[in-house]
């Protein structure tokens, strides 16, 4: 998430519908996030990893 700050996907959108004639177009959608979101996910994942290792040692 830190290196790739988003992705793009396409959906089909009906433009014209005249009986048997159908015309569609690809519509582009983008999902973007800030690089600090990836850093936050790494910090939370690291904290969960450390906490889980502490719990295994005490059991």
N, C-alpha and C positions, 0 to 999 in steps of 0.2 A: 504494500500500500504506500510505502514511502517512495519507491522508484516509479511506480505506475500510478499516476494521480487521477485515474479515471478510465472509463471504457465507453465504447459506442456500440449501440445495437440498432437494428433496423426492423421496422414493422411494415406490413403492407396496408395501404389505405385505399379504399375504393374511391375513385375520382368520378367515374361516370358509370351509371347503371341504366342502360336503355334496352330493356328486354333481354335478348340474348347477347347483347354487347356489354362487356364489362371491361373497364379500364382501371388498372390499379397503379399506384405509385409507391415506391419505397420511401418511408419517412424515417429520418435519422433522429435518434435520441441519444443524448450524452449524459453520463453519470460521472460527476467530478467530485473530488474531495481534496482538502488541503493536505500537504505532506505531514503536518503535525498530527493528523489523525493516525497515520501509520506508525509514527513514533509512540503515540499513546497506546496503540494496540500492542506494540512490542513491550512496552513497560508493564502493562497489565499482564500480558502473557508470561513475562519473566517473573513477576511477583507471584502469580499462581503456580508456576513451576517450583519456585523456592518454597512456598508454603506447603505444596504437596509433598516435597521431599522431606520437610521437617516432620510432617504427620506420619510418614512411612517409618521413619527412624524411631518414633516414640511408640509405635504400635507393636 
